[in-house]
């Protein structure tokens, strides 16, 4: 694994990790991580992908991981979500060049799934496939929360951390061992998340970040936006049926419906009992195998 970086067009030093394929790469996979985490948590997925012949590239988004040294912890910066999407495009160009023009696929988890969908609505013709894991899916009520975050940011709290903003997702699992039991049924994975200085309440997003992100995502989920995704782009949705972030799958079922209504090529995979981080769940080997099989079908086609 190589720890690298590039300077964005608006002057942000974006950090990313690269895992080179074993042998000649058959494709590249971009990995977009979730909120209050970082690209280093995808080492296990990267190991499986590189062993199967894929090169892997994973940025730390603005406000996250090592990129937060440039932006500030939890801060999205003046370019907002467009800046993050520009970073994904710049890294896609790097990946495409290094794998000799072979296909580039995009995998996004949680917040990264929402960012990946927004990227596909803007630049989907540059991708060979789109895999969305742990997507919250459609949540029209998010508009109300986005407005509340915007009012807080406009009221002078834009750079203040919104600590505990993810704790509401734990309600269904109370009484719980930790505030993050909603992530996985595997206690060791939950404990590793809590101990990571780049995760959770140790690395919270600001009100300004949440306001910009939520406002953008409300627009991303509208039917007109979904119709901007190229109809020929293969899409797979991977969801735990006990994922609190998607209202236990309801948001993803609505997203799948809107994608099908738009004439998109979408497949949905569901995992009984699994919570939010399906790549860190007790059935993670099954999920990883399904994802690899899907990537192989897309690249072969």
C-alpha positions in Angstrom: 0.0 0.0 0.0 1.3 3.4 -1.0 0.3 6.7 0.8 0.2 9.4 -1.9 -1.4 12.7 -2.6 -2.2 15.4 -5.1 -3.0 19.1 -5.1 -6.6 19.9 -6.1 -7.5 22.7 -8.5 -8.6 24.8 -5.6 -5.4 24.2 -3.6 -6.4 21.3 -1.3 -3.8 18.6 -0.6 -5.8 15.5 -1.0 -4.3 12.3 0.4 -5.1 8.9 -1.0 -4.0 5.3 -0.7 -3.1 3.0 -3.6 -2.9 -0.8 -3.6 -1.4 -2.2 -6.7 -2.8 -5.3 -8.4 -1.0 -8.6 -8.2 0.2 -9.0 -11.7 -1.2 -7.1 -14.7 -4.2 -5.1 -13.6 -7.5 -5.9 -15.3 -9.2 -2.8 -14.0 -9.0 -0.1 -11.3 -11.5 0.4 -8.4 -12.0 3.8 -6.8 -13.2 3.5 -3.1 -15.1 6.4 -1.6 -15.3 6.0 2.2 -18.1 7.0 4.6 -18.6 9.9 7.0 -16.2 10.2 10.0 -13.9 7.4 8.7 -11.1 7.2 6.2 -9.6 5.2 3.3 -7.3 3.1 5.6 -10.3 1.1 6.8 -10.6 -0.5 3.4 -7.4 -2.5 3.7 -9.2 -5.8 3.9 -11.3 -5.1 0.8 -8.2 -3.8 -1.0 -6.4 -7.1 -0.2 -9.2 -9.1 -1.8 -9.4 -6.9 -4.9 -5.6 -6.8 -5.6 -5.4 -10.5 -5.2 -8.1 -10.7 -7.9 -6.2 -8.4 -10.3 -7.7 -5.0 -9.4 -5.7 -1.9 -8.6 -7.3 0.1 -5.8 -7.3 3.9 -5.2 -9.0 5.4 -2.2 -9.0 9.1 -1.2 -9.5 10.6 2.2 -12.3 13.0 1.5 -12.2 16.7 2.4 -12.5 17.0 6.2 -11.5 13.4 6.7 -8.4 11.3 7.4 -5.1 12.8 6.4 -6.7 15.2 4.0 -8.1 17.0 7.1 -4.6 18.4 7.6 -5.3 20.6 4.6 -9.0 21.4 5.1 -9.4 21.2 8.9 -11.2 18.4 10.7 -14.7 18.0 9.5 -14.6 21.0 7.2 -15.7 20.7 3.6 -14.3 24.1 2.4 -15.7 26.7 -0.1 -16.0 24.2 -3.0 -18.5 22.1 -1.0 -19.5 18.7 -2.4 -18.4 19.7 -5.9 -14.9 19.9 -4.6 -15.1 16.3 -3.3 -16.5 15.2 -6.7 -13.7 17.0 -8.4 -11.2 15.1 -6.2 -12.8 11.8 -7.3 -12.5 12.8 -10.9 -8.8 13.8 -10.5 -8.1 10.5 -8.8 -10.0 8.6 -11.6 -7.7 10.2 -14.1 -4.7 9.1 -12.1 -6.0 5.6 -11.9 -6.9 5.3 -15.5 -3.5 6.5 -16.5 -1.7 4.0 -14.3 -3.7 1.0 -15.4 -3.2 1.8 -19.1 -6.7 2.8 -19.9 -8.4 -0.3 -18.5 -11.8 0.1 -17.0 -12.4 2.1 -13.8 -15.1 1.1 -11.4 -16.4 3.2 -8.4 -17.3 1.7 -5.1 -18.8 3.9 -2.4 -19.9 3.1 1.1 -22.5 5.2 3.2 -21.6 8.8 2.6 -19.3 7.6 -0.1 -22.2 5.8 -1.8 -24.1 9.1 -1.9 -21.0 10.9 -3.3 -20.5 8.1 -5.8 -24.1 8.4 -7.0 -23.6 12.1 -7.4 -20.4 11.5 -9.3 -22.2 9.1 -11.6 -24.9 11.7 -12.3 -22.2 14.1 -13.3 -19.4 11.9 -14.9 -21.0 8.4 -15.1 -19.9 8.0 -18.7 -16.3 7.7 -17.4 -17.1 4.6 -15.3 -17.4 1.0 -16.2 -19.5 0.1 -13.1 -21.0 1.6 -9.9 -21.3 -0.3 -6.6 -23.1 1.3 -3.7 -22.7 -0.2 -0.2 -24.7 1.0 2.8 -26.4 3.8 1.0 -29.0 5.6 3.0 -31.0 5.7 -0.3 -33.9 8.1 -0.6 -34.8 10.0 2.5 -37.0 13.0 1.5 -37.3 14.0 5.1 -33.5 14.9 5.0 -34.5 18.3 3.5 -35.8 19.4 6.9 -32.6 18.3 8.7 -30.5 19.9 5.9 -32.3 23.2 6.6 -31.6 22.9 10.3 -27.9 22.4 9.7 -27.9 25.3 7.3 -29.5 27.6 9.8 -26.9 26.5 12.4 -24.1 27.1 10.0 -25.4 30.5 8.9 -25.9 31.4 12.6 -22.1 31.2 13.2 -21.7 27.5 14.0 -20.4 26.5 10.5 -16.9 25.5 11.8 -18.2 23.9 15.1 -18.2 20.1 15.4 -21.6 18.4 15.3 -20.4 15.7 17.8 -22.8 12.9 18.3 -24.6 13.4 15.0 -24.5 9.7 14.2 -25.7 8.5 17.6 -29.4 8.6 16.7 -28.8 5.6 14.4 -28.2 3.4 17.5 -31.7 3.8 18.8 -33.0 0.6 17.4 -30.2 -1.4 19.0 -30.6 0.0 22.6 -29.8 -1.1 25.2 -26.5 -1.3 23.4 -22.9 -2.0 24.4 -21.6 1.1 22.6 -23.0 4.1 20.7 -21.9 2.5 17.5 -23.5 -0.9 17.7 -25.5 0.1 14.6 -22.3 -0.4 12.5 -21.9 -4.1 12.8 -22.8 -7.2 14.8 -19.0 -7.9 15.3 -17.9 -6.3 18.6 -14.3 -6.3 17.5 -15.1 -4.2 14.4 -17.1 -1.7 16.5 -14.3 -1.4 19.0 -11.7 -0.8 16.2 -13.9 2.0 14.8 -14.2 3.6 18.3 -10.5 3.4 18.9 -9.5 4.9 15.5 -8.6 8.6 15.9 -9.9 9.4 12.4 -13.4 7.9 13.2 -16.6 8.7 15.0 -16.7 11.3 17.8 -12.9 11.7 17.6 -13.2 13.1 14.1 -16.7 14.7 13.8 -18.1 16.7 10.9 -18.9 20.4 11.3 -22.3 21.9 10.9 -21.0 23.5 7.8 -20.0 20.2 6.3 -23.3 18.6 7.1 -25.3 21.5 5.8 -23.5 21.4 2.4 -23.5 17.6 2.2 -27.2 17.1 3.1 -28.4 19.9 0.8 -26.5 18.3 -2.1 -27.8 14.8 -1.4 -31.4 15.9 -1.3 -30.9 17.1 -4.9 -29.0 13.9 -5.9 -31.9 11.7 -5.0 -34.5 13.4 -7.1 -35.7 11.5 -10.2 -34.4 14.2 -12.6 -30.9 13.8 -11.2 -31.0 10.0 -11.2 -32.0 10.2 -14.9 -28.6 11.8 -15.6 -26.8 8.5 -14.9 -26.0 6.8 -18.2 -28.5 4.0 -18.8 -25.7 1.6 -19.9 -23.8 2.0 -16.6 -24.1 -1.3 -14.5 -25.1 -0.5 -10.9 -25.3 -2.8 -7.8 -26.8 -1.9 -4.4 -25.5 -3.9 -1.4 -27.5 -3.4 1.7 -27.8 -4.9 5.2 -31.5 -5.5 6.1 -30.8 -4.1 9.6 -29.0 -1.0 8.4 -30.3 1.9 10.4 -28.8 4.5 8.0 -31.3 3.4 5.3 -34.3 3.0 7.7 -33.6 -0.7 7.6 -33.5 -0.9 3.8 -36.6 1.2 3.0 -34.5 4.1 1.6 -32.6 1.7 -0.7 -35.7 0.0 -2.0 -37.0 3.5 -3.0 -33.7 4.3 -4.6 -33.8 1.0 -6.5 -37.4 1.9 -7.7 -36.3 5.4 -8.8 -33.3 3.9 -10.7 -35.5 1.3 -12.4 -38.1 4.0 -13.3 -35.2 5.9 -14.9 -34.4 2.9 -17.1 -31.1 2.2 -15.4 -29.4 -1.2 -15.2 -29.5 -1.9 -11.4 -29.1 -5.1 -9.3 -29.8 -5.2 -5.6 -28.2 -7.6 -3.1 -29.6 -7.9 0.5 -28.1 -9.4 3.6 -30.4 -10.6 6.3 -29.5 -9.4 9.8 -26.5 -7.3 8.6 -26.1 -3.8 9.8 -24.5 -0.7 8.2 -20.9 -1.7 7.5 -21.5 -4.9 5.6 -17.8 -5.2 4.7 -17.1 -5.3 8.4 -20.0 -7.6 9.3 -20.0 -11.1 10.5 -20.8 -12.2 7.0 -18.2 -10.0 5.4 -16.6 -12.8 3.4 -20.0 -13.4 1.6 -20.4 -9.7 0.8 -16.8 -9.4 -0.5 -17.2 -12.5 -2.7 -20.5 -11.1 -4.1 -18.8 -7.8 -4.8 -15.8 -9.4 -6.5 -18.1 -11.6 -8.6 -20.1 -8.6 -9.7 -16.9 -6.6 -10.6 -15.6 -9.6 -12.6 -18.9 -9.8 -14.6 -18.8 -6.1 -15.4 -15.2 -6.1 -16.5 -15.7 -9.3 -18.6 -18.7 -7.8 -20.3 
